[in-house]
Amino acid sequence: MTEEHQDTLNPTDKMALQSGIAAFETKSFAQAQRLLFPLAERGNPDAQYRMAIMCQNGLGMVANMEKAKTYMESAAEQGYAFAQHGLGFMYMQGECVEQDYVKAIEWFRKAADQNLIGAMATLGNMYEEGQGVEKDAEEAQRWYKKAGF
């Protein structure tokens, strides 16, 4: 949960966000959806990221790939690192979007620029495998090292 996104919320919305995230983390997805949906619709990236995961996987609701993409993209464009990483995976795997390794690399880089270790490791793997980039063992090792491997 990011403090910067919570600071813009009124106390009632802040409580709803915290409760929604807690419900999400305890796998009470119907409750999480009820609490997070209004916040996601108003553009809160913390809520949008979790709503995207629930929409993509049909957690507490019927799966909706288009809505998953919309929420993930909106949160990612607001600079939410986990959503940037999530959108990168969507492009890498071709889930909710057409597979596009170049776009995947772009989003993983944005998340890695915010020190998200998973994004750094994924970039290392993509360079090692030549997915969306020229195979480059040296660049792969650089990303793995940044990730702490």
C-alpha positions as CSV (number, residue, x, y, z in Angstrom):
1,M,0.0,0.0,0.0
2,T,1.5,3.3,-0.9
3,E,1.3,6.3,1.4
4,E,1.3,8.8,-1.4
5,H,-1.9,7.5,-2.8
6,Q,-3.6,7.3,0.6
7,D,-2.7,10.8,1.5
8,T,-5.2,12.1,-1.2
9,L,-8.1,10.2,0.3
10,N,-10.6,11.4,2.8
11,P,-10.7,9.4,6.1
12,T,-13.7,7.3,5.0
13,D,-12.1,6.3,1.7
14,K,-8.8,5.7,3.4
15,M,-10.5,3.3,5.8
16,A,-12.3,1.6,2.9
17,L,-9.0,1.2,1.0
18,Q,-7.2,-0.3,4.0
19,S,-10.1,-2.6,4.7
20,G,-10.3,-3.6,1.1
21,I,-6.6,-4.4,0.9
22,A,-6.9,-6.4,4.1
23,A,-9.9,-8.4,2.6
24,F,-7.9,-8.9,-0.6
25,E,-4.8,-10.2,1.3
26,T,-7.0,-12.6,3.4
27,K,-8.7,-13.9,0.2
28,S,-12.1,-12.4,1.1
29,F,-12.4,-11.3,-2.5
30,A,-16.2,-10.5,-2.5
31,Q,-15.6,-8.2,0.4
32,A,-12.5,-6.7,-1.2
33,Q,-14.4,-6.1,-4.5
34,R,-17.2,-4.3,-2.6
35,L,-14.8,-2.0,-0.8
36,L,-12.2,-1.4,-3.6
37,F,-14.5,-1.1,-6.6
38,P,-15.8,2.5,-5.9
39,L,-12.2,3.6,-5.2
40,A,-10.9,2.0,-8.4
41,E,-13.6,3.6,-10.4
42,R,-12.5,7.0,-9.0
43,G,-8.9,6.3,-10.1
44,N,-7.1,5.1,-7.0
45,P,-4.2,3.0,-8.2
46,D,-3.9,0.8,-5.1
47,A,-7.6,-0.2,-5.6
48,Q,-7.2,-0.5,-9.4
49,Y,-4.2,-2.9,-9.1
50,R,-6.1,-5.3,-6.8
51,M,-9.3,-5.0,-8.8
52,A,-7.3,-5.9,-12.0
53,I,-6.0,-9.0,-10.3
54,M,-9.5,-10.0,-9.2
55,C,-11.0,-9.3,-12.6
56,Q,-8.3,-11.2,-14.4
57,N,-8.6,-14.3,-12.3
58,G,-12.3,-14.2,-11.5
59,L,-11.7,-13.8,-7.8
60,G,-15.0,-12.7,-6.0
61,M,-16.5,-12.0,-9.4
62,V,-16.8,-13.3,-13.0
63,A,-13.5,-12.9,-14.8
64,N,-13.4,-9.8,-17.0
65,M,-10.2,-9.5,-19.0
66,E,-11.0,-6.1,-20.5
67,K,-11.7,-4.6,-17.1
68,A,-8.5,-6.2,-15.8
69,K,-6.5,-4.5,-18.5
70,T,-8.2,-1.2,-18.0
71,Y,-7.5,-1.2,-14.2
72,M,-4.0,-2.4,-14.5
73,E,-3.1,0.1,-17.3
74,S,-4.6,3.0,-15.3
75,A,-2.7,2.1,-12.2
76,A,0.5,1.5,-14.1
77,E,0.2,4.9,-15.9
78,Q,-0.1,6.6,-12.5
79,G,3.3,5.1,-11.6
80,Y,2.2,2.3,-9.4
81,A,5.2,-0.1,-9.6
82,F,3.3,-3.3,-8.9
83,A,0.8,-2.4,-11.6
84,Q,3.7,-1.6,-14.0
85,H,5.1,-5.1,-13.3
86,G,1.6,-6.6,-13.6
87,L,1.0,-4.9,-17.0
88,G,4.5,-6.1,-18.1
89,F,3.4,-9.7,-17.3
90,M,0.1,-9.2,-19.2
91,Y,2.1,-8.2,-22.3
92,M,4.7,-10.9,-21.8
93,Q,2.2,-13.7,-21.4
94,G,-0.5,-12.3,-23.8
95,E,-3.1,-12.2,-21.0
96,C,-5.8,-9.6,-21.3
97,V,-3.7,-8.0,-24.1
98,E,-2.0,-9.1,-27.3
99,Q,1.4,-10.6,-26.5
100,D,4.0,-7.9,-27.1
101,Y,7.5,-8.4,-25.6
102,V,8.6,-4.9,-26.5
103,K,5.8,-3.4,-24.4
104,A,6.5,-5.9,-21.7
105,I,10.1,-4.7,-21.5
106,E,8.9,-1.1,-21.3
107,W,6.7,-1.7,-18.3
108,F,9.2,-4.0,-16.5
109,R,11.8,-1.2,-16.9
110,K,9.4,1.3,-15.4
111,A,8.8,-1.0,-12.4
112,A,12.6,-1.8,-12.1
113,D,13.3,2.0,-12.1
114,Q,11.3,2.0,-8.9
115,N,13.5,-0.7,-7.5
116,L,11.0,-3.5,-7.8
117,I,13.2,-6.6,-7.6
118,G,10.8,-8.9,-9.4
119,A,10.8,-6.6,-12.4
120,M,14.6,-6.6,-12.4
121,A,14.8,-10.4,-12.3
122,T,12.2,-10.6,-15.1
123,L,14.3,-8.2,-17.2
124,G,17.3,-10.4,-16.6
125,N,15.4,-13.4,-17.8
126,M,14.1,-11.6,-20.9
127,Y,17.7,-10.6,-21.8
128,E,18.9,-14.1,-21.1
129,E,16.2,-15.6,-23.4
130,G,16.1,-12.8,-26.0
131,Q,12.4,-12.0,-25.4
132,G,11.7,-8.6,-26.9
133,V,15.4,-7.8,-27.0
134,E,18.5,-9.2,-28.5
135,K,19.9,-12.0,-26.4
136,D,22.5,-10.4,-24.1
137,A,24.1,-12.5,-21.3
138,E,26.0,-9.5,-20.0
139,E,22.8,-7.3,-19.7
140,A,21.0,-10.3,-18.2
141,Q,23.7,-10.6,-15.5
142,R,23.5,-6.8,-14.9
143,W,19.8,-7.1,-14.2
144,Y,20.2,-10.2,-12.1
145,K,22.9,-8.5,-10.0
146,K,20.6,-5.4,-9.5
147,A,17.9,-7.8,-8.3
148,G,20.4,-9.2,-5.8
149,F,21.0,-12.6,-7.4
